[in-house]
Amino acid sequence: MKNNPDRKFIMHKTQFSPVAFLAGFAVCLLAAPSFAGDFHAGVSGKGRAGTLTTESSSSGCPQNADGTFCWMSPDIGEAWASGYTGSGVSVTVVDDFTGEMEELGDLGHGPQWRQHGQWIAQAAGMVAPGAKIIELDYSEPVPLTLEDGLNVINLSYALEEPVSGYQLEQSIVDAARAGAAVFTKGAGNESVAVGTPTEGNIDFLALELTGTQSTIFVGALEHNGTPENKAKLASYSNYAGSDSEVQNHFLTVGVDSDKIGLSGTSVAAPVVAGYAAIVGSKFTSATPTQITNQLLDTARTDTLVNYDPAIYGRGEPSLSRALAPVSIR
């Protein structure tokens, strides 16, 4: 079965704010395309656009002493210091790597123009630097291939047509139903409950993944929360809603847009993918479902403003809690 070249995707992102991010590059920013919400992409043709990098070597998101960056939870540095970096785990980022659209952002290496998929893969690889990062363009008419060992599959996009018409997405859903990998799925940026139709469109990929045992839907917080500085859901982020199957598999992580120039649940999902890889690098014999449940069961709610499972699902993932036990079941 071949993928339809006119398939309709939504990449779960919102665009940067020229005022809050890199004011010195205002002319460049104002000349760039601006998106109020999701980017609707019809895939036609292939070919990778070049990456454009600004001439500045400075970063609005400097590196911390422990090797982490401004947008990361302190738990990440603690995990690295304990030797857990995602080694032995494969993270496959299914996304747009061949489109012509690029976005300006800065995850800590200075301002760069990069394709959507490149940003997502970079975020996952920065969280879990020991993991094997695999890029798979979602326009490829091929089934998902799993590597030896634990696999994590990141999906920072939506599919507006039935999954059955697409070989790649059908294989993703089949693998999720079998619990063959950990799947991290961007919740979406329409400020609605996951799976709710908006403007006549529906995310069929989210619908098919609902209820699968090793899928985590990921929403975006305004920043990483702490008990002293609680976080709330970003205004654009989709939320868990009333469906208990979504609530029980929903996590939220901080996306500090003012610092990195990128926003959206697209950016949140690969952070959780990296967390899954880190947890998998400690519990090397655990199944994808066990890794998924460990992240869900150890999530915090005391770091969130007015915690409500219909908004935040299970809460904000805590690497320190997830890594604490000697073994998991």
Salt bridges, closest charged atoms under 4 A:
ASP95 OD1 - HIS116 ND1 2.59
GLU135 OE1 - ARG48 NH2 3.82
GLU140 OE1 - LYS46 NZ 3.67
GLU147 OE1 - LYS132 NZ 2.99
GLU160 OE1 - LYS8 NZ 3.87
GLU160 OE2 - HIS40 ND1 3.46
GLU169 OE1 - ARG7 NH2 2.12
ASP203 OD2 - HIS12 NE2 3.89
ASP203 OD2 - LYS185 NZ 2.78
GLU208 OE1 - ARG177 NH2 2.53
ASP256 OD2 - LYS259 NZ 3.59
ASP297 OD1 - ARG314 NH2 2.72
ASP302 OD2 - ARG300 NH2 2.71
